[in-house]
Every structure is written in structure tokens, then in C-alpha cells.
């Protein structure tokens, strides 16, 4: 029987199906997301985190999203949790992923 972690990973990959060449590799106790060999996201702790920079981070912060914290002492400020409404919309998640891939 698949775990919730595996089911969530499969859901995220299904939502990203509009992108070509998405790969998912174990990382941080979760999974790293790659497209055409470019690392752009993380699946961990029931969330999806996309790479951000100064030009994109406000889109996440405005929606109340937080950066990825792999541990209590570490925060990856360049990876922010994807808003649920974006995750649930295959067109929007593909657009947000493409932006993260280009960073």
C-alpha cells in the first residue's frame, strides 16, 4: 500500500504533467523536482516548494506562503511553499514551475 508521502508525490507529478521531462529524486527526506536537468522544486512534509528570487518571492509572500525549513535550524529562503490554489490548477502550476526553472 503506497504511503501518503508517495501518493502526494504522484499527485504533484500528475499536476506537473504539462511540463516535459520532469524528474523526481529523493532529497531532504522528501523529493527534489527537476525539469530538463534543472533543479526547481522540493516536495517535503506535505508541501511543494518552488525556487524563487527577488523578482518572484513576493507572489508567494502575498499569499502567506513560507520558505522551506528542512530543520529547525535551517531555512532555505530561495524555496517557498506553493500556494494551494496554484498546486490544484495544472495550468498555473506549470506556469509557476516554468518561472522557477528559468531562475
Secondary structure by P-SEA (a helix, b strand, c coil): cccaaaaaaaaaaaaaccccbbbbbbcccbbbbbccccccccccccbbbbbbccccaaaaaaaccccccccccccccccccccccccccaaaaaaaaaaaaac
